[in-house]
Amino acid sequence: MNYMELSPMIDHALQPEEWSHTDENLALLVDRLDYWLGTEYAGWVTDPTDPEVKKAREEQKRSGHKPPPVPLIPPVAQRPPKQAKAASEQVQRLREFYESPPAESGESKLNALDKLLG
């Protein structure tokens, strides 16, 4: 049996009929481990005394740009297409929310965030 004959069987085995909470929790764990390793690596290879790094940090302070209160972790784990799209859209909505928060309407940011996430 060659690969071409096995390919449909492999594809079927990799696409579960249902996506369980356990599957999503494992995917979220992979996302977070990838994010953690990426940020650790950036810290290992970034020289805080580098003039370009100092300049970028000063520009960020001057502009008043603050990072969101929680990390926005892009989904990198393998998910079925429907779940992968939903995970990507959620991160994109959060990114847009924190980049340009809704106008003050007397509603708390937490309530606005709850509405955004459903």
Summary of the structure (lengths in Angstrom):
residues: 118
radius of gyration: 20.1
end to end distance: 48.2
largest distance: 66.2
contacts: 220
relative contact order: 0.10
helix: 66%
strand: 0%
